[in-house]
Amino acid sequence: MMTNLFSVFDPSTTILNLSLNWLSTFLGLILIPFSFWLMPNRLQILWNNILLTLHKEFKTLLGPSGHNGSTLMFISLFSLIMFNNFLGLFPYIFTSTSHLTLTLSLAFPLWLSFMLYGWINHTQHMFAHLVPQGTPPILMPFMVCIETISNIIRPGTLAVRLTANMIAGHLLMTLLGNTGPQAPNYFILTLILTTQIALLVLESAVAIIQSYVFAVLSTLYSSEVN
């Protein structure tokens, strides 16, 4: 039972020993031609307003020391994660963000680049950041250990948070979908369908929130090294 339940997250569609599930990650390329239209449609105007709002917020989080154009990286990260989260809500489409393969591939290079940049260019600031202001001298060695561990596990927490939230909602919907055919009467079936619709709305909100959280935390990690 558990093997069948988790099989919805297993990339098993193959042709010539090549997995085709991950191709869903690149479906966003289809939307690129919309940005070249002479007159943008309403969807494009809405998306531009969202990106402009995100740009202003990320610019505020980065502060005056942030490099020009750095918000583009975090906006692109938000767009990629949100697009893949929403794709996973459609039937028979593989959810790439429910795998650590993708989430760690996004989180680890970002964290590593921030750490290398900070330790090479702002070494004194990075050492000072290991000991919070106002720490008693007797606690300083322990705070250095705690801050070091918290810095090291950051990419893991970023990746696992996104993956766990995607898996949890999809598992609930899969469980409810499997119990539907065995419903003893129409009342139970209606209740299951209502719960699934509510879960679908909740998962739509989670898809946006988790992509926003991932991008904001990455922005905050970037602002710390500056």
N, C-alpha and C positions, 0 to 999 in steps of 0.2 A: 504493500500500500504506500509506504513512504517513498519507495523508489519511483512509483508512478506519479506521486504527488509532486516530487521535485523534478520530474522529467520535463516540466514546462520551462524550466530554466536551463535545460541542457542543450547546447548547440549541436543538434544531431542531423540536421538537413545537409547532406553532402552530395556533391557531384564530382567525380574524378578525385576523390579524397580531399576535396576542398570544402570547408564549411561555408555555407551560404547564409547562415543566420546573421552574421556580422554585417552583411550588406545593407541591412536596415539602418545602420548607423550613417550611411552615406546618402540616404534618401533626401536629406535636407538640401543636397545640391540641386534638386529639382526646383526649389523655391528661389534660387538665385536670379533667374531671368526676370522675376517680378521687379527687382530693384532697378532694372534698366528701362522700364516703361516710361514713356514720355509723361503720361498722366497717371500717378499712382492710384491704385484702388483703395477702398476703405480699409481693407486688411493691412495693406502696406503703410497707410497713414497711422493706424493704431500701433503697428509694430515699431514704427519710427518714434512715436511718442513714448513707448515703453523704453526703447533704447536710450532716448534722450534723458528720461528720468533716471535710469540706471547710471548713465554717464555722470550726471550731476551728483548722485549719491556716492558713487565710487570715488569721484574726484574729492569729495568732502572727506571720505575715509582715508584716502591716501595723504591728504594734507598738502601744504605748500611745497614739501620736499619731494613729492611724487614726480616722476618723469613724464614728460608730455607723451601722450599716446598710450600710456600704460593701461588706461581704462578699457581700451579696445580689446586687450587680451582677456580681461575678466568678463566683459560683455559677451565675447565670443564663447567663453567657457560656459556662461549662463545659458546662452542660446543652444549650444550643443547638448547640454545635459537636459534642459527642459524639453527639447524636441524629442530626444530619445525616451524620456519619461512618458511623454504623451503617446508616442508610437506604441509603447508597451500596453496601453489601454485598449488597443484595437485587437480583435481576434486574429489569431494565427500570425502575429508579428512578434518576433523575438525581442525581448527587453534587454538590451545590451548593458544598461546601467544597473541591472540586478546582478552583475558579475564583477568580482574584484579585479578581473583582468582589465576591464576598462577603467573602473574608478581609481584603482591604484596607478594605472598608466597616466591618469590625469593629475592625481594628487602628488605622487612621489617626485616627478621632474620639477613641478612648481616649488615644492618644499626644498628640494636639493639646490635649485638655482637661487632661492632666497637665502639659504644658509651660506652658500659659497660667496654670494655677493656681499652679505653682511660681514662675514668673518674676514674677507679679503680687504674690503673698503672701510669698514667701520668696526675694527677689532675691539677697540676700547669700549665702544658702546655695547657690543655684544657681550663682553665680559661683565659690564655693569648691569646688563639686563638679567643676568643670572642671579643677582641679589636684589630683591625688591627694596625700595627705599624705606628706611625705618626698621629694618630687620636687626634684632639684637645680635651682637657679635657671637654669642654662643650658638646661635641657630644658623649662622651663615653657611657652615659646611653642609648642613642638611638642606638648606634652601637651594644651594648650588646643585645638589643631587636631584632634588625634586624638579627644579626648573629644567635641568638637562634631560631628565626622563620625559617631562611633558613636551619638550621640543622634539625629541626623537619620535614619539608616538603620534605626532600630529598628522602625518600622511595616512597612517593607519586609521585614526579616528575619522578623518575626512572620508576615506574610502568606505569604511565599514558603516558609517552613519547613512550614507546614500544607498548602499547595497541593501542594508537591513530594512530600511523603510520601503524600498521597492519590493523586496521579497515578501514582507509581512502582508501588505495589501493584496498582492497577487495571490498569495496562498489562501487568504480568506475568501477571495472571490472564486478561486478554484474549488475550495471545499464546498462552498454553497452551490456552485454549479454542478458538482458531482452528486450532491444530495437531492437536487431537484427532481430527477426522474423517479426517485424512490419515495416521493411525497405521498402520504396516504390519502390526502384529500385536497380539494382546490384551495381551501383556506390556508393550509400550510404552504402550498405552492405560491399563492399570492404573497404570503409573508416573506418567503425566500426571495421572490422577485423584487419586492419592495426594498428588502435589506440590500440586495445586490445593486440596485439603482442608487441607494444612499451611499454604499461603499464606493461606487463608481464616481460619484460627485466628490466624496472625500479624497479618493485617489487623484482626482484631477487637481484638487487643491494641494495635495502632498507633492505632486509632480512639479508644481510651480515653487512651492516653499522650499523643497529640498535643493532644487537648482539654485535658488536665491541664497540659501544658507551656505552652500558650497562656494559660490562666488564671493560672498561677503567675507567668509572666514579666510579665503585665499587672499582677499584684498587686505584684511587686517594683518595677516602674517607678513605680507609685503610691506605694509607701512611700519611694522616693528623694526625691520632691518634698516630703515632710513632715518 
